[in-house]
C-alpha cells in the first residue's frame, strides 16, 4: 500500500518505507497531491492542465499529462494507481493519503488523531517552478488545513481543561502559539493556561516576548493581550474559562520592513517560523541567560564589541536553481568573517533560520545578538555574476558600507575577499598578526568546481533525506573530478559519506572507510582546514572509536576555526559518550553563543542531560530543539528516555512513537523498549518483530535492537546484538557505558569484557 504525506513536506511511502526516487519529481508529486485533495470527486484532465503546465498549449499539456500518468504507474509498479479517462482519480485500494485521513479525523471529532497527522503546514517547503495557479491553490489549501489544525488544538486544550490536566492544556496552547506566533488569541490562551497551571512567571515571560515580536511585526499589541498582561501583573486574572472554540483566524503578517530575501509565492519559510517560535520557548524555559539579557524591560542595548550577522543573500536571478549558489556565497562569507578573531559572527544555522521571515532589521539583530547586519543579493547570468552588498547598523539603519560587483564567475573569490576586507575596514577590526594577508582561503582555481562544491554544501546543510545526502555526494565527487586538489571538496565528501553511515542510509563498514579516506585526503592537501580536521575527528569517534586521536583532531579543528559549530556539536557527543558531561556542556554553551537558533545545540544538550540522569533539564532542552525543528527524530527519542527516567511512561511511549514516525525502524526499536518497560510485552514483541523483518531490505543498527531486547530482559539476545554492534562499529555503540537501557547489565562479566574491547586502543 502506498501512502502520500503532505503535512510538513511532501513524500511517498510504501509499507512505511520512504520512496526517495520520486523526491525530485515534483510534478509527479504535485499531480498526486491534486488528486488526493479531490479524492471524492476526482478531477477532469482539462482542469489539471493549467495547474501543472500553464505555459504549454493544450495539445502539449495533454501529452505531458498522459506521459506523467504513465510514468507514475510504471515507476510505482501500480497500473491501477490512477483510474478514469476524462475524469481521473486515485485508486483508494492502491494509495492512501494524509489529506483524506486528516479531514476524516476532523469530521468525526477525533482531534488527537488529526494532530498526529498534522506534522506541519500543508506542502511545507514544496515549490513547483513557474506554476502560479498551483502555488495559489497550495496557499489556499494550506490556510484551510491550518485553520482546522488550530481549531483541533484549541479543542484538545478545552478537553484537557475539562479533565483538569493543566500540563496538557499548556502543551496544546504552546503548540498553538508556536504555529501562529503573532496570534493574540493563541498568546492569551497560553498566558491563561500557564497562569492556571501555577506558573505565572512563565506567563509573564511569554507576554514580554510576544509583545516584542508583535511590535516589530504589526506595530501595536492587541488591547485584549495588553489587558491580560496587566491583570497577570496585578494577580487579578480570572480563572481560565472552558468554552467551545470559535472559528480560528490566523494572525495577520506585516509587509517586509527590510530587504531580507523572501521565498517565492506560496513557499513557506519553515526555518523562519521555527525561529520566532524558538524565541518564545527560549524565554519561557529560561534556557539562555544571554537571551534574557537581550530582552529587558526597556529598549534593547546593542551588543558590546564588533558583532555581525550575514543575512542570506537574495537570489535575484529568477531561477530557483541558483538558490544554492546565493546561499553558498552567504555560507562562505560567514565562514570567512568568522575566522576573524576580534569579531563575533552569528552562525550559519541562526542566520538562515530567519531567511524569508518578515522581521525588521532591529528584530533580526536582537534575535541574533549582533549590532550590524550584512545583506545583499546575487544574480547569475551565464558566466556573469552581479553581487550587491551593504553593511547596516541595526540600531539606526545607517549604511556603514555598500558596494556592487559586476564580474565574471571566475572572479567570485576576489569578490568575497573584497567584501570581507571592506567589512573589516568599515568596522575598524584589527586583524591578528598571525592572519594571512588574504581572508578567503581553501578555494580552487576552477569556478565550476567551486560551484559544484557550493551545491554540495547547500544540500548537506538543508536536506537530511537519503536522496539529499546522495546528491551531496555526487556534487562533491564532481567537484573533485574537476579539481582533485580541492581540499574542501574532499572534506565535504567525507561529511556526506559519514552521514550516509550515521543515518543508516548505508552500511557503516562501507561508508565510514570512504569518509575516513576523504578526510585524510583533504588534510594531505591542506592541513590548516578546520572542517577537514572536524571530518576526520568525527570518523575517528563514531567508527574507529579512537577517542584519543579523535579528541586531538576536534581540538585542532576548533583551534583553526573556533566558530565552526559542527565541530563543537560532534565533539560534545563524543565527550557525552565518555561521561564527561561538564566538558560537553561547555562546548555546547560556546556553540550556542554563536549559533543561538541551531536545533543541534538543545538537541545535544538534551542528550547530555539524559546520560547524566538529569531528566528535567533534558526535557526542557529537547522541547526547545523540537520547536526549532519538529522532525528531529533523535530529539523525540531522547525525550522518551527522559520521560522514562521520570516514570512518565505514557509520555515516553508517545515520544518514541513520534520518533519512529520520522525515522522508522531505528526508533521503532526504542519504542519496543518503552513498551516493554511499561509492561506491554506483547506489543513490544510485535514492534520488535516488525523491525527485524526490515533487516533484509534496509540497515538498522544492531545497537538499537540490543536496546529493545534489554527492555524485554533478554540478556542473551541483548549481548548477541551488542557483539554485532561492536563488530559493525554501529553508531552510538561507543557510548554504551552511559546508555540507561544497559544499566542492569553492568554486573554481568560479559559486560566488562565487552567494555574492555570497546575501550581498547586501536
N, C-alpha and C positions, 0 to 999 in steps of 0.2 A: 504494500500500500504506500502510495506517495503522499506527502504532506507538504503543503505550501505554507511558509511562515512569512507574514508581512508586518508584524509588530516589532519595532526595534531594528528593522532591517528588511532584507528580502532574500530568501534562500529556499531551496527544496530539499526535502529529506526522503529517503526510502528506508522504511523499517528502522527509523531512529538514526540512520547514518546520513550525514550531510553529503549532498551531491555537489562536489566542487566544480565539476565540468561545466555546469550552467552558470557559474558565478559571473563570468564576464559576458554572458549572452543576455544583455539587458532587455532587448526587445522580446526575446522569448519569455523571460520572466514577466515583463510588462503585460504580455498577452494573457498569461496565466492569471495574473492579478485582476485584470479587467473582467475575465470570465468568472473568476471566483467571486468578485464583488457583485456580479449579476447572476449568481448561481441559480436562483429560482426561475428567471425568465430567459437567461441567455442573451446573446447579442447577435444582431444581424451582421453579416460580413461587412456590409457597407458602413455600418456605424463604427466598426473597429478601425477602418482605414484612416480617418482624419486624426485619430489618436496617435497612431504609430508611423504613418507615412504622410504627413501633412503637405510636403512639398513635391510629392510624386503625382503624376497623372493617374487617373482611375485605373487604367489597364495595368500599369506597372505596379500600383499599390495592390491590386487584386492578386497579381502573380506573386508579389512578395509575401502576402499573407498565406497564400497556398503553400509556398515553399517553407514558410516558417512552421505551419501546422505539420507538414510532412516531416520536417527536421525534428520537431519535438517528439512526435510519435516514434520516430526512428531512434533517436538518442536515448529516450527513456524506455525503449522496447515495450511500448504500450500502444498498439494500433488503435485501441478504443479509447484513448485518453480524451480526445475531443470529438464530440458527436455532433451530427447535424450537417446540413448543407447550406441553405440560405441563412438560417439561424444556427449558431454554434454555441455549445455549452460544454462544461467539463463533466466527465463521467464520474458520479459520486462513488461508484464501485472501484474506481482506479485511484482517485486522488481526493484527499480532503484538504481543508484549509482552515486557518485560524480566524479568518473573517467570519465565516459561517458559524464556527463554534462560539466566537465572541458574541455575535448577535443573538444566538440561541440562548446562551447563558444569561445575557442581559434581559431577554424577553421573559425567561422563566424566573427571574429574580435571584439567580444563583451568582451573586456578585463576587463571591470569593473565587469561584471558578473563572469568572470573567477576568479578574485581576491576575490570575496565574497566566492567562493567555496574553494579557496586555503587557508585553515585555518592553514597550517603548512606543513612541509615536509611529503611526502608520507609515510604512516605507521610509523609515528614518535613514537619511543618508543616501537613498536611492535616487539617482538622477538620470534621466533619459535626454540625451542631447537633441536640440532643435525640435522639440515636441511641446509647444506651448499649451496645446489643448490637454495633453496628458498631464502636464505639470499643474494646470489649473484644476483638473479633476482630482489629482492627488491631494492638492491643498484643501479642497472642499471636503474630501473623504477624511483626511487627517483631522480636520476640525470636528467633524461629526463624531468620529470614534473617540477623540479626546474628551468631548463633552460627555459621552456615555461613560467613559472611564472615570471622569471626575464625579459624576453622579453616583457611580458604583462605590467609589472610595468614601464618599460622604455617607452613603447608606451603610457601609460597613462600620464607619465610625459611630453612626447612630445605634447600630445593633450592639456594638461593644459598650456604648454608654448605658444602654438599657440593662445589660447584664453586669454593669459595674466594673468592667475590665478597662481601667484607665490607661494601662500600658498600651493596649491595642488602640484605644481612642487616639492617644498621642501619635502612635505609629502611623495610623491612616491619615490624620491631619498633616503630619510631617511629610508623608509621601505626596499629598495634595499640594502642599506649599512648594515642594521640590519640582513638581510637574508644572505648576503655574506660579512661579515665584513672585510675580507682581500683583497677584490677585489679593484684593482686600479681604474677600470672603475667606480664602484659604489662610491668610495671615491671622485674622481674628479668630478663626476656628482653632488654629494651632495654639495661639496665646491662651484662649479659654481652656483648651484641653490640658495644657501644661499647668495652668493655674489650678485647675480642678484636681490634677494628679498630685498637687502639693509642691510643684517646682516653679514657684513664682519667679525666681531668679532667671531661670531659663526662658520663661515667657517674656521677661523684660529684655533679655539679651536678643531674643528673636525680634522684638519690636524695634530695637535700635538698628539692627542690620537691615530690616525691612524698610525702615524709614530712609536710610541712606540710599538703598537701591532705588526706591521709588522716586526720591528727589532727583536722582541722577537721570532716571529713565523718563518719568512722566512729569516731573516738575513740582508736583504737590501730592500730599498724602490725603487719602480719603478721610473725611471727617469722622466716619464710623471707627476707623482704625485709631485716629487720634483720641477719640473718646475712650476706647477700650484701654489704650496705653495709660491715659490719665487715671482711669479707675484702678488699673493694676498698681500704679504707683501709690495711690491712696489706700489700697486694700479694700476697695468698695465694689469690686467687680461681682455682679450677681452670679450665682451658680450656673454652670453650663446647662442650657435648656435643650432637651432632646426633642427635635422637631423633624417633620418629614422634609427631606431635602427638596429644594426648589431647582428649577432648570438652571444649569450652570452656564455662565457667560465668561469665557476666558478673559483675563486682564488684557487691556489694550497695550500695544507696543508703540513707543515713540519712534519718530523718524531718526535716522542716524545723525549724531551730532559731531562725529569725527569721521575722517575718510578711511575708517577701517574697512578691510575687504569684506564684502557681503557675498553670500552664496547666491547662485542662480535662483530664479523664482521657484518656489516650492521646495527648495532644498534646505533642510533644517541644519542649523549649526549645532550639532549634538554636543560637542565639547563645550561650546559656549554656554548652553543651557546648564550643563553639569557644573560649570564654573560658578554660575550665580548660585545654584543650589548649594555648592560647596561652601560659599561664603556664609550662608545661613547655618549650615551644620557646624562649621568651624566655630562660629560664635556661640552656638548652643552648647557644644561639648566643652568649650574652653580648652581645646587641644593646643592652640598656639598662643602662647603669651605674647609673642610678637604681633600676631594678628589683632589681638585685643587692644594692644597699644596703638594700633593703626586706626582704630575707630573710637576715639574718645568722645566725650560729650560735645566738645566744641569742634571747630574746623580741624581737619587732619593736618598734622605737621608734615613738612616734606622730609623724606628720609635723609639722614645725615650722610655726608660724603658723596662721592660720584657714583650714581646708580642709573641704570639704563635698562629698558626693555626694548627688544627688537620685535615689532609687531609684524605678523605675516604680510609680506609684500603682496599687493593685489596683482592678480593675473589679468592684464588688460588686452591679451592677445585675441580674445573672443573664442578661444579654443580651450575647453576644459582639460584637454590632454596636456596643456602647458602648465597646469596647476603644480605638477611635480617639480617643474623647473623653478617656478617662482617660490614655492615652499622650500625647495632645496637651497636656493640662494639665501633665503632667510636663515635656514639652518646653519649655513656656512658663516654668515655674519655673526650669529650668536656664538658659534664656536670660536671664531677669530677674536672677537671682542672679549669673550670670556677668559681668554688666556692672558689678558692684561691684569697684572697683579693688583693694581690700585683702583680697580673699577668693579663694582657689583653689577652683574648682568643677569637678568631673570632667565631661568632655564627654558628650554625648548617647550616642554610639555605645558608649562604655565602660560607662555606666550600664545601657543596655538590653541589653548583652551578658550581663549577669548576671540578666536577668529570668527568673523561674521556676527558677533554679538553687538547689539546696538548700545554700547556704553560710551559715555563721554571720555575724553582723554584723561580727565581727573579721576574718574572712576576706575579706569584701567590702571593708572599709576598707583592709586590707593590699593587696588587689589593685589598688584604685583610688588608693592613696596619699593617703588622707584620714583625718582624725581624727573627723569627725562625719558622721552619715547622716540624711537627711530621708526618712521613709517615710510612707505614708498610703493612703487609699482614696477612691474616688469612686463615688457611687451616683446614678443618674439615675432620676427617676420623673415622667414628663411634663415639666412646666415647673419642677419642684422639683429641687434639687440638694443633696446632702449630701456634704461633704468633711471627712475627718478627717486630721490630720497630727500627726506628732511628730518632734522632733529628738533624736537619741540620740548619746551619747558612745560611740564604738566600743570604747574600752578597758575600760570597766566597765559598759556598757549603761545608764548613768544617763540618765534622760529629762531633757533640758535645757529642753524646752518641749513643750507639747501643747495642741491645741485642736480643736474641731469646728465646722463651719459648716453650718447648715440654711437655705438661701436659695433664692430664685428664680434661674432660669437667667441672667436678665439681670444678676445681681449677681456673675457669675463674675470679672469684672475686679477688683471690690472684694475678693473672697476672695483672689485672687492677691496683691494689694497687701498685705493684712493678713498673709498668711503670710510674704511677703518681709520686711516691716518687723519682724515678730516674730522672725524668724531673725537679722536684723541686731542687734536688741536683745539676744537671748539670747547671741549670740557676741561682743557688745560690739565690733562692727565700726564704725569711723568712716567715714561716707560722705564722699566727696570734696566740697569746697565747690562744685565745678562740677556736681555731680549735681543732677538735677531733684528737686523735692520728692517726686514720685511715681516709684517704681521701674518700674511697669508702664507701658509706652509703646507707641505704634503700634497701638492697638486700634481698634475700631469700636463705634458705638452700637447696632448690630444684633446681638443674641446669636445669631440663626440664621446670619447671615453669618459670624460668628466660628466657629461650629460647623462650617460648610462649609469654612472655611479650615483648621481643625484636621484635618479628614478628608483634605483635600488634602495637607497636610504629612505626615500619618501614612503615606499611601500612597507619597508621594515618598520618604520615608525607608526604607520597608520593601519596596517592590516595584519591581523593575527591568525587568519584562517590558513589552512594548509595551502590552498591555491595562492594566497597572497605571499606566503613565505617562499614558495617555489618560484613565483615571479621575481621576487627579490634576488634569489639565487641566480636566475637567468640574467638579470641585468648586471649583476656583479661579474658573472662569468664573461659576458660580452664586453664589459669594460676592460677586463684583464686580457681578453683576446686582442683588443686594440692596443693596449699598453701593458705588457707583462710586468713592467717595473712600477706600476701604480700601487703603492703600498696601501693606501686607504681602501682601494677596491678589494684587496686581499683581506683586510681587516673586516670589511663589510661582509664578504663571503663567509668568513669564519663565524660571524654573528648569526648569519642566516642558517648555516649548517647546524650550529648549536641549537637554534630554535627548533629546527626540524626534530632533533633528538629530544630536546627538553619537553616539547609539547606532544610527544608520542606520534608525530607525523611520519617518523621513520625509526628504524631500529637504532638504539644508541650505539651499538658496536659498528654500525655503518656510518652514521652521521658525525659522531664526535671525532673519530680519527681524521675525517676530512676537515672538520673545524680546526683541529689542532695543527694540521699541516698548513692551512691557510694563515693562521695566526703567526706561525713561525716564519712563513714566507714574508708576511708583512713586516715583521721585526727585522728580518735579514735585510730588507730594503730600506727601512727607516726605524732605527732603534729609539728615536725620540717621539714616536707616535703613541700618545696616551691610549687611544682607542684600541690599538693593536695589543698593548700590554694588558688592557682590560679583557680583550677577547681571549688571550692566552690564559689569563688568570681564571676566567670562567670555566674553560675546558679542563684545566688542571684541577679545579674544585669539583665540578659536577660529574666528571667522567674518570679522570685519573685518580681522584681522591688524594692528591698530593697537596695537603694543606699548607705545608711549609713553603713550597715554591709558589703555590697559588697566592698566599698572603704577600710574598715578596713582589709578585707581579702586580697585585692590586695596589700595593703601596707605591710602586713605581708609576703606575698609571695615574694615580691621584696626585702624585708629586708633579708629574708632567702636565696634567690637565685637571686642576682641583675642582673645576665646575662640571666635569663630565659625570652627570648624575648616575648613569647606568653602572659605572664602576662602583659607586658607593652603595647602590641598591643591592647589587650582586655580592659585594664584599660583606654587607650586613647579613645576608642569608648564610654565607659561609660561617661567619662568626656565631650566628644563632645556632647553627648545627653543632658547634663545639661547646655550646653552653656559655659563651662569652657575651652575655646579654647586654651588659652595660656598654661594651665596646660597639656592639651592633647599633644600639640606640644612639650613640654618639655620632656614628656615620650617617644615620638617617636624619638626625637633627640638623647636621650640616647640610645635607641634601635638601632638606625642607626649607632652609633659609634662601636657597637659590631657586628652588622649584616648588613653591607652596601649593600648586594645584595639580601636581603629579600624583595620580592614584597609587603609584607604586610605593610612595612613602608610607601612607597609613596602612596600605595592604601588608607591607613587610613588617611595619611596627606591630600590627595585629598578630602576625605570625610569631614575632619575638615574644610578645606577652603571653601568647598561648603556651609556648615552650617554657616560659618562666613561671607558668601556673598563676598568672595574674589575669583572670578572665574578664573582670570588669574593665580594665584598661584595654584589653584586646577587643572587646565588643565595641567600645567607643571608637577606636581607630578603624575597625573593619566596617562599621556602619558608614563612617566618613568616606572610606575607599569606595563603597558601593554607591554612594551619592555621586562621586566623581565618575564612576564607570560601573553601572549596574550589572555588566556582563563579565565581571571579574570572577570567574568560577572558583579560583583559589581563595578569594575573599569569602565567598559563601561557604566553602569547605572549612576554612579556619574559624569562621563564625560558628559553624556547627560544633567544632571542637570546644570552643569557648563556652557555648551553652551546655555542653556535656559536663564541663568542669563545674558548672554552677548547678548541675542537676536539673536543668531545663530541657528535658529530653524531647518534649513535643516540639519546642522551638528548634532544637538541634536537627530533628528529622526534616523539618521544613527547610532549614538552611541547606542541608545536604541534598534535598530534592532540587532546590534551586540551582545548586552547582551541577548536579547531574543533568539537568535540563539543558545546560550550556555545553558541558564538556563530554557528556556521555559516560562510557564505561568506567573511566578512572574514578570520577566522583560517585558513580553508582556503587563502586566497591566500598567507599566511605559510608554511603547510605546504608549498605548492608551491615556495616559495623554498628551504626547508630541503632538500627532496628534490633540487632542482637542485644545491645546493652539495655534496650527498652523492654526486653523480654519477648519481643515479636520474632521468635526464632524461625518460624515457618516463612515469614515474609523476608527475613534476612537471607535464608537459603534460596528463596525464589529469585531475589535480586542477584545474589552471587552466581547462581547458575546461569542467569542471563548474561552476566559479564563474561563468564568462562566460555560461553557459546560464541562470543565475538572474537576469540583469540585467533581463529583460523583466517580472519579477514582484516584484522587491524591490530596494531600493537597496543597492549595495555601493560602498564608497569607491574611487574610481579610484586613490587613493594606495596602497591595499593591492595592487591589481592591478599597479601600477608596480613594487612590491617583488618580486612574483613574476617579472616579466619581467627585472628586474635580476639575479635569481638565475640565470636562463637565459642571461644575457649578451646579450640582445636590446636593444641600446641604442635602436634606433629606436622600438620599442614602449614601452620604458621612458619615453622623453621624451614620446611621444604621450600616455600616460596621466598623466604628471606635469603636462603642459599642461592636460589635462582637470581634474586635481585642483586646479590653480590657478584655473581658470575657475569651478569649483563651490565654491571655498573649502572643500575637503574637510578633514575632521578630521585632525589631526596633520601636515598638509602644511606648516604654518608652521614646523615643527621639522625640516624635511628636511635642514637643514645638519648635524645631529648623527646622522642615520639611517645606521647602519652599512651597510645594503644599497646605498647610493648612493656609498660612498667611492670606488669605481672610476670614477665619472663626473666627479670634480672637475676633471680636466684638460681636459674637453670644453668648447669655447666655449659650447655650448648651456646648460651648467650655470651658467656665470657669468651669462648673460643671464636665465635663469630665476630665479636667486637675487636678482638686482637687482630683478626685478619683485615678488618676494615681500616684499623688504625695503623697497620704495619706500613713502614716506609716502602716506597716503590722505586 
